[in-house]
Amino acid sequence: MQQQMQEHTLAISGMSCGGCVNAVRKALSALPGTQVDAVAVGSATVSYDTGLTAVAALEQAVRDAGFDLDTAGVAGKTGDAGSGHGCCG
């Protein structure tokens, strides 16, 4: 079976430090068929095999790591470190 790779960028809120970046990278890397291309405070870009993983799974992995998706799609937005999100609060 041939891989059907797609790239997707997630806008993530609640990230505020390197620990948050590492938590998101780890959560996304754990999914089958994913290659994490870049993670920064506020966003993650992932290439994924559409036969193994869906965008919904990427989004759920981010939520399970303790972060929210920025549904407005504004990458780079950071959350309040005291908001109880992610690794910092």
N, C-alpha and C positions, 0 to 999 in steps of 0.2 A: 504494500500500500504506500502510495506517495504522500509525503507530508504536504499539507496545505498550511503554510505559515502565514500568519497575519500579525501586524504590529498594532498595538493599542496603547494609548496614553491615558492614564488615569489621573484626574485632578483629586488630590487628597487633602482633607483638612484635618487639623489636630496634630500635625507633625511640627516639631520645633527644634530638633537636635539630631546629632549623628546617631544616637541610640534609636530614634524613631526611624531614621533611614534604614538602619540595619534590620530592625524588626519587620519593616515592609519588604525589604529585599528577601529576607529569610522566608516570610510567609508566601510570597509569590514564587520563589524558587522551588518550594516544596510541591507545587502543582505539577502534574504530569504534562510533558510536552511544552514546558515554558522555558524561555531564555530571558532573563532580566537584562535589558539593555542599559537602563539608567534609572537611578532613584535619587531624588533630591528632596529637600524639604518642600512639600507641596505637590509632588508629582512622581509618577513612575511610568516608564515606558517598557513594555514587555512584548516580545515576539512569542507567539503561541501556536501550537499545532491545533487547528480547528477540529481535527478528528479526536483529540484527546481532552481539550479544555475549551471552555466557552468564556465569553466576557463576564457572564454572571458569576462564574467561579473565581475569576480574578477579583471582581468586586467583593465577593464574599470573603475571600482570603484577607483583603485589606480590612474589612469590618472585623473579622475574627481576630486580627492583630491589634484591634483597639482603636482604629481610626475611622473617620467618616469620609465618604466621597463627596466632593464638592460638585453638587448637581448643577451648579451654574457653569461648570467647566472652566473655571478660572484657575489654571495651574499656577503654583507659586504662592497661593494663599496659605498662611500659617495659622494654626489654631492658638488659643490661649493656653499656655503651659499649665495653668492652674485649673483648666476646665475638666480634668479627670480623663482626658483622652490619651491614648498612646502610652508611651513609656514614662512620661514626665509628670503625670499628675494623677 
